[in-house]
């Protein structure tokens, strides 16, 4: 797997209409490393609250994060839940 499809499989993407943007890049290169969002919700101000997992090939399920993205793209982590 290579190119855009490979990159898309390793990141969390947020929908903005029909366009997508990377909001959390993977923390390590190579197979088995990715970041993914199992949950996202609108907050009271119209932004997003996102729970996402980070994985490396060395540390399966190393952490779950909670982040805030007021504009749906620029995510700021606010909590880390270790494995």
C-alpha positions, 0 to 999 in steps of 0.5 A: 500500500502506498501514497494517499491511500496508505497515509489515509489509513494511518491518520484520523480524518475529520469531515468538513462537508465533503472534504477531509483533513488529517487532524492527528498524524501517526506517531511512527512510520511503517506498518502497524502504526496509526491513529484512529478515531472511534468516536467524535461528537459536536460540543455545545459551541459547535466544535468537535470532541474526539476520542482517538487511539494511537498505535505503534507496531511496538505498543499495541493500543498504547493510549487513547486521547480526548481532543477538542477541535473548535473548527473540526480540523485543529485538534488539541489533546486535553486528556490521555488515557494510558493502556 
